[in-house]
Amino acid sequence: MKGFSGFPTGRLKTIALPVLFFSELLPIIDNLAELRVTLYAFWALYQKEGDIRYLRRPDFWSDDLFMESLGKPRRAAEAVLQDALERAVARGTLLHISVEGAAGVEELFFMNTERGRAAVEGITKGEWRPTGDPAEPISVIVERPNIFVLYEQNIGPLTPLIVEQLRDAEQEYPAAWLRESIEIAVNNNARKWAYIARVLERWRAGGKYNETSGRDSARDRRRYIEGKYGDIIQH
């Protein structure tokens, strides 16, 4: 068995994994190659840039160290990779779709996240175009989900009262405010319309931070936990 000398001292590069990976996905992965492919996909997608991130088979094949971890000789490793990808897709961790590009059919793999699902839906509807770049063969045009979809996906089921309140909010606040207030509610584990409405009311009454400066500091977010909303936030 090959040993590991440990992580070196000093600042190390890291990537983030969703908590659900450890609480729901990891316990049900029963194949080592599938686990390796899943972890590798998280890492490889993290290296990508842009809102729409996907992997192709060459992204796996071109990493010799990763392929060696799947087995030897190379042909055997490719067979293991194929099986592991099929398992990850069947489990729902990865989303798989094929597109016809300049170089022929391209197989694309997305992480099964909100953005990944939106990208696949956009491709299915024809909302994509070839880029001419062999490394990134497609560009996906994805519209942001509307407020009702965002609420259902992040907060809870829609009721007639909630629908009416969301419609009123759409008339009163910018779409960016609505999206961000829902994101803040999720991050603070306060999945209630009452909390979202209070955030929006505070922004309207007191003035929102300067979005053009990009300075959404930890202090700006922390005030919702320690300030007037502390009684409805679990932290």
Secondary structure, 3 states (H helix, E strand, C coil): CCCCCCCCCCCCCCCCCCHHHHHHHHHHCCCHHHHHHHHHHHHHHHHCCCCCCCECHHHHHCCHHHHHHHCCCHHHHHHHHHHHHHHHHHHCCEEEEEEEECCEEEEEEEECCHHHHHHHHHHHCCCEEEEEECCEEEEECCCCCCHHHHHHHHCCCCCHHHHHHHHHHHHHCCHHHHHHHHHHHHHCCCCCHHHHHHHHHHHHHHCCCCHHHCCCCHHHHHHHHHCCCHHHCCC
